Amino acid sequence: MDRLVNYEIVKNTEINSTTYLMELKGPTSWIKSGKFLNIGVPGKYLRRPMSIYDWNKNSLKVLYKVIGEGTKILSRMQPKQRLEILIDLGNYYVPFKDKKQLIVCGGCGMGSVYSLARQLTKNKIDVTIVIGFKSKLDVFTLQEWKSVCKQLIVCTDDGSYGFKGNVVDAIKKYGLDNLPYYTCGSINLMKAVFKACKSEGQLSLEARMGCGFGACMGCSIETKHGPKRVCREGTIFSSKELLW
């Protein structure tokens, strides 16, 4: 299968003032939870790496935040427009065998783990999800999430919605630190989860990427097994191999 593919925009929905959910029509047979794609933005040289939020036989969805010129351009794009996308990138989550498991994410980090939660729940795994936001104004897509887990804990830093505190505060409060976990979000969030949890975890790392498929070495990190490329050997790493 060709890895450079044109996808057609089906929808580009504004979730809140800075967050969008884009649906793209095109091939999806290559997708597994955790893999990512690299979107070519009109007028920009470097592509934008993004996690796959969900998919069906005909289309996929990406959840993204407007943080710079590239994502601002994406937010203005309309249905029927096309994007050149590099697909089938990175590795993917390998589900643990435990009957109870934990997913922890923050903000748009939820884009990497929604489909994983759906998969685990379908396989009769007891999934607890802890999601962190700054405030009530940042909270989104909760109705969908309630259907893919047994327990959903929403945290806000200021207590304006749900549990008051960060995701680690909630993990400790509800005694979740012994569960095998998956996490995605800011590097500070993931390091905090890594240090708080006693069981093995799988962490979806973010990095600035040049090529997105391992040629430029620009996203390399040091691990217990030597340097590894986030885009090629990752983006998902076991907690056992990280030097945190």
Helices and strands as residue ranges (DSSP letters): E 4-16, E 19-25, E 36-39, E 48-51, E 54-55, E 59-65, H 69-75, E 82-89, E 100-106, G 107-112, H 114-122, E 126-133, G 136-138, H 142-146, E 151-156, E 163-164, H 167-173, E 181-184, H 187-196, E 201-204, E 220-223, E 226-229, E 236-238, G 239-241
